[in-house]
Amino acid sequence: MTRAALLLALAACTGTKGTLDLQLATAPGSDLLSAIHRIRLTLTSPAAVFEATRTANGLDLSFEIDAVETNGVIYIEGFDESDAPIVGGQSPPFPLAGSDGTVVIYVAPPYSILRAPSDLLPARSRIGGTAVIYGAVLAGGLDEAGAPSASMAIYNIYDHTIGYGENMPVHRAGVTLAANDSAGVYVLGGTDEAAASTSTLHRFQTNIAPDGAYVDLGPHPGLESSGQRAVKIGSDAFLVTGAQPALLTASTITAITTLADVPAAAAPALTTDGSPLAAFVRDGTVGYYAADGAIGEVALPSVDAGRAIVAGSERGTVIVVGGSTRDLHVVAFGSSSVTTHANALSVARRSPTIAATSRHILVAHGLDENGDVIATADILDAATLQLLDTQPLDPRTNAVALPMPNDQILITGGEYPGGVPDGLVELFTPPVPRDPARP
């Protein structure tokens, strides 16, 4: 990977001083850092902007700031000799306190989808994934020999490395992962070495040194599953999709008898008053299950298989894409209404990979009308739903796409056409948000 180092000297009001080693990383083999003529660094807390121009000695951006305990974000923008913006990136939120540390910011052209700077994961399909406050947890899957894996990988968005926790007590493919607010990641179901769906449940505690630790929460006959989703509806509560939907809460799991089959095309959303709910799309309806057990559904204007769903930018709404058309549907639960945006996507995508951040929606891959994998991703504005860009990416099916706390989206897992497992890790990088007060 290509890296460059910047230094921030931190002086706290208590007299404590520290140095933040800020490193820039790019996709492997990229020469973008050498093309940066002018660099701009923007801090949100404390608010400050610093710039430097390349000299014969390179880019020198060392400065001193007051340390603060509140969370802030670091934005990086790079400009070429004609002063055109060529790369951008941002850190996750963190406090610039008066202590030593290292943060790596991945920079790339706006809207690009490129390889992550870390080593690739071992090639696996049917991998389980969930976003966490420090990046992503990726577990299990089928290796190149078709055998289930016990691997527990962690992508750290603060330094863009892949580390490995203690192996799972079981070998599984298609596990369902769910991260609670107490550093716990539930590992549910999946298929075993005999390719049979299981109902085992473990909790992986990520905060136990050195590599995490597992709590065995036992099998749960009747709740066998594989390739399902756990949609968060509380700090430690999840709707688990499947032929027999279940409620996973406080280390216990029970069947939800009031719900019929819930497809894995599901996503977290909010009610109009801000309460969490799980939304899911069937062929002709969008249903929801709220934290208080309330259930409802809204009819879609057409019956179309292969759709995907994400939360809308407004409370009480979800967005449905995919299927046989390029259309996009905004479903409002409060009014039970559907607004259709015709031809919103660049192409029709059946069963696309989808993820959303606060600013963007990524609709990637999917199958075309001939059943071939589509090797592009559409980037939509999350607020206006305008198509902003279409980017190339590796063609694969059943990939995992997870929003990261620095506004990037991590894409990994899946398999290439022909069933070959894929260990590639890619990152969607958005443009740095524009601030009218900033040049």
C-alpha positions, 0 to 999 in steps of 0.5 A: 500500500502507498502511504504518506505521513503528516504530523499534528501536535496536540496541546491540551489545556491541562498541559498534556501534549501529544502527537497524532501521526496522521497517515494517508493511504491509497489503493495498492499500486496507486500513484495519486499521492505523488500527484498531489501538489497542494493538500488541505486538512480540515478539522471540525473539532477544534475547527481549523483549516491547514494547507501545504504546497509540495516543495522539493522535500515533499508535502510538509503539513506539521502544526500544533492545535489545542486538544479537545475531548469532543469528537471531531472529523479530519477531512483531507483534500488533494489538488494537482498542479492545475489546482483540480481536486483529485483525491479526498478522504475523511477520518471517523469521528474521534477526540483530538485529545492530548495523547500520542496516536496514529490515524490512517485516512484512505484517500481516493478520487470522489465516488471511486470504488477501489481496493482497500489498502489492507491485505485481502481476506482469504477468498470466501463466499457466503461470508457474514458481516456487520458494521461496528463503531470501529469498522466491520466484523466479517465471519465464516464463509466457504473457502476455495475448497467449499469448506466452511470457515471458522475465521473471525476477521475485523476491518479497522477503519481507523488504520485500514488494517485487517486483524483476526479475532479468536476463531469461532467455536464452529465452522460456518457459512452464511452466518448471521451477525448482529452487533449490540451496543456493548462490544458484543457480536452475535453469531447465529446459524449458518450451514455446517460441514455437512451443509446443513442449516444450524441454530447455534448462537454465540456471542463474541465479545470483542473487548476481551484481550487479546483476541476476543472471547465467545459465550456459547448461548446454545442451539435453538431447534426450530430456528435453523437459518442460513444467509439471513439478516439481523436487523437492529431494533434496539441497543441489544435487540434484533429482528432475525429474518427467515422462514421463521422470523425471530427476536434476538434480544439480551442473548436470547432468541425466540420465534416471532409467531405474529410474522410470516416468512421475512425475506433477507431483503431487510434493513433498519429504519426509523418510525416518524417519531424516531423509534427503530424498526425493521423493514423488509421487502416481499414481491409486492409489499414492504413490511415492517416490525417495530421495537414495540412489536407493531407490524404493518405493510404497504403495497408496492405498485408492482410485483417484482422479485430481486429487490433490495431495501435501505432506510430513507433519509427522512424518518418513516421512509424506506427506499426499494430498488432492484428487480426488472426495472430501473425504478426506485420506490420511496415508501412512507409508513406513516401515510402508507404511500409510495412515490416512484422515481422512474429510471433512477438507476443506470440499469435494471439490477436484480438482487443488487448489493445495497448500502447507505450512508447519511449522504449516499446510497450505493446500489452495486452488482445485481444480475441483468436480464440475461442473468449476467453479473453487472460490474458497476455500481450506481451512487445516489444522493441519499436526500434527492435520490439523484444518480450522481455517478456510476462506477466500475467494480469487480463483478461478483454476486452475494457480496457484503456492503457495510457503511463505515463510520467515516462515510465510506462503504466497505464491499467484500465477500461474494463470488465471481461468476462460476462460483469462484470465492472472492476475498477482495475488499473494496471501498467506496469513497465519497467526495469531501462534503462542501462547506460554504464557509470554506474555499 
